[in-house]
Amino acid sequence: MKLLFVGDTHGEKDLGKVNHFLAHANLRRNDAIIHCGDIGVAWAGEEDPALFFWRSLPMKVILCLGNHENYPWIMRQPIVRRFGARGYDLGGQVFAPLPGQTVRLGRKKLWFYPGGFSIDYPWRTPGKSIHMEELMENAASTLIIKNAMRRKAIDYIISHDGPLTWVRDNLGFPIQPPPESYWNHLKAPLHSRAHPAFALDAVYKNPDIYTRWYFGHHHVDIEQNNLRCLWKIAVLEDTITGDYRLIDSSL
């Protein structure tokens, strides 16, 4: 079984690279695309062109939700059980695991931690182009991380944002907690939800828990310490042979 790991696509804006990836990946119906968030579907509801695109694909599409998603629409979709995990059925073969769920594909286990902090929040309209569900409630995040720390056999961690220490060390980004103005903008209680980078840092500092880690969010391509931030490059892995190759959409 082949797994194609891809980063942010933002509705139709960056779908062109996916067509490039698919042209070079030779995926079959039983293979899967693992999307690391900001898929940006359903901003136009059922008539959304990007949603049509993903639903039309014959292979499985497993989605880790990001921050630029239409959460009200997504949360109205039926919750089903697939691949050993509970998540949203988004139509076609598109499935978005709930936070902390473990998907089993090709004898591999993929653990999902969705969400991200929208740094462009001042220019977004609450309830329309930004939703508080982009960050998990503190209690839910704490429980999910606690449960993950008890495990020793996660083949892949799939998140939208990366762990704080890795992002600071390798990208040089000065990650900070959401400011008070963010909470005021969303009319949410101050510091009531978890920034994924901070939450995931505990998992990152226990590398015996996982084998590889894929995420997006930062719009760069870089790999270090078995973690890869995805943007214009996709990763194709064969779960049986272990073959691993990069597909660069800029080539």
N, C-alpha and C positions, 0 to 999 in steps of 0.2 A: 504493500500500500504506500502511495506517495502522499506527502503532506506539503502543501505550498503555503509558506508563511509570508503574509503581506502586511504593509503598514497602512497609514491613513489614506483614504480616498475621497473624503469630503463630498458626498453626493456624486454629481457628474464631473466635478472639477478635475479630479485626478484619476478618472476611470481609464484613460488611455493607457496608462502603464499596466493596468490589469490585463488588457487585451494583449499587450506585449508579453507579459508573463505567461499567459495561457498559450500563446503561440509557440513558446519555447519549452513549456513544461510537459506537454503531451499527457495531460491528465485524463484518466478514465472515470467512468461513472462512480466507481467504488472508492476513488481518491477523494481528498478533501482540501479545501482552502481554509486556512486558519487566518482570520482577519483580526488584527490587533487594535481595532477601534477607530473611531471617527469615520465610520462607514457613511454616515450622513444620509441615511435613508428616511423616506416617508415624511420629509418636511411638507410635501404636498399630499400626504395621506396615501390612499390606495392608487392614486394617479401619478405617484412619484416615479420619474423616469429611471432613477438609480435603483429603486426597488424593483422595477421591471427587469432591469439588467441582472441583478443578483438572483432573482427568482427564476430567470430563464436558464441558468446554468444547470447542467445535468449532474455535476458532482456536488458533494456536500459542502456547505459553507458554514463554518463554525465561527461565530462572531463574539469577540470580547468587546463589549460596549465601551465607548469612549466618553468624551465630554460634549462633543458637537453631535448630539443625537436628538431625535424627536422622542423624548422619554414618555410624554403622555400617550402618544400613539403606541409605542412599543409596549408599555405596561397594560394596554388594553388587549393585547394579543393573548391567545390561549397559552397557558403553561403546560408543557408536556414533558414526558421523560424520553430522552434519546441518548444512546451511547453511554448509558449508565449515569446520566446527569439530568437534572431538572432545568428547564429553561423556556424561553419564549419561542414559540413557533411563528416565524415571520413570513411564512409562505414559501412555496417551492421547497428547496432543500436548505433554506436558511434557518439557522438555530442559534439563539443567543443564550448560553448557559447563565444561570443565576450566579451571583457572587459566591465564591468559594466552592463551586461545584467542580468535580473532576470528570472529564470526558475520557472515554476509553476508545482509542482508534488504533488499529493495526498493532495490537499488543502494547501500545504506549498509553501512558496516563498524562493528561494535560489538565493542569489546575488553573482556574480562571479567577482573576481579580480585576473587575472592570472599573471604569471611571477615570476622571481627570479634572484638573482645575483649569478653568478657562481664564487665561490671563487677559483676554480681551473683553472681559465682562462689562466694562463701562460702556461699550458700544453695542451691547446685546440687550434685548428686551426680555425681562423675566416673564416666563410663561409662554413665550413665543420662540425666541432664539437662544434662550439659556434656561436651564431647569436645575433646581437644587439637587435632583437625583443624580447629577453628574458626580457628586461625592456621596459616599456611603455614610449613614449615620454612625457615630462613634462606636456605639455598643455592637452593632453588626460587624463593623470592621475589626474590632478587637477580638471578637469571637472567631471570626474567620481566620485571622492571623494566628491565633492561639491553636486552633485545630490544625493548621498547616504545619506549625512548628513540631507537632507530634509525629509527623510523617517522615519517612525516610526514603520513599521510592517514587518521587514525582519526576517523570521523564522531562516534562516541559512545563515551565511556568509561562502563562500567557497573560499579559497585562497590557493596559493602554499606556500608562506612565511607567517609568522605571524607578528603581530604588534610589533614594536620596543620595547616598554616598557614591554610588556608581555615576549618577548624573553629574554631580559636582566634580568628581575626579576626572571623568572622561570627556565631558562636554563643557565644563567650566561655567555651567549655569548657576546663578545664585538663587537656588530654590528657597523660597520663604513660605511660611503659612499664609493662607488667604488673609488679607487685611480686613480691618473692621468695615471698610467701605463695601467689600464684597458681600458680607452678611447683610448689611443694610440694603444693598441693591436687590438682593433676593428676598428680603424680609424674613430672614432665617435667624434663629438664635445664634449668638456669637460663638464661634468655634464648636458648633454642634455636629459637624461632619468632618470626616477624616480626609486629609490630603493623601492620595495614594503613595506618593514618593516617601513620605514619612512612615506610613503604615508598613510599606513593603521592605523597609530597611532592615527590620528584624529578620526577615526571611533571607535577604541577601547575605547577611552576616553569618548565616548557617548554611554554607554551600553543600554540606552533606545531604541536605534535604532534596536537592534537585540536580538534574544533569545539564539542562539547557534552559535559557530564558529568552523569550522574544517579547518586544514591546514596540510602540511607535511614539506618537505624541510630539516628539521634538524635531521632526522633519530633518533628520540627518541619518546617515548610514555609518555605523561604527560597531565593531565587535571587540570585546575585551572580557576576559575571565568568564567565558561561556555565556555571556549576555550579548545580545545584538539588538540595537535600535534600528528599526526598519523605516525606510522612506522610499527611495527610488530603486532600491535593490530588494528582490525577493529571495527567499531561501527555499530550495526544493530538497526534501529529504525522503529517502526510501526507508520505511520502518523495518523492512525485512533485511535488506543488504547493508544498510547503514550508509549508503551513498549520499553525498551532500554536495550541492553545488549552488552557486549564486547566479541569479538572472538579473542583469542590469538593464533597466528600462531606458537608460540614456544611450545605449549602444545600438 
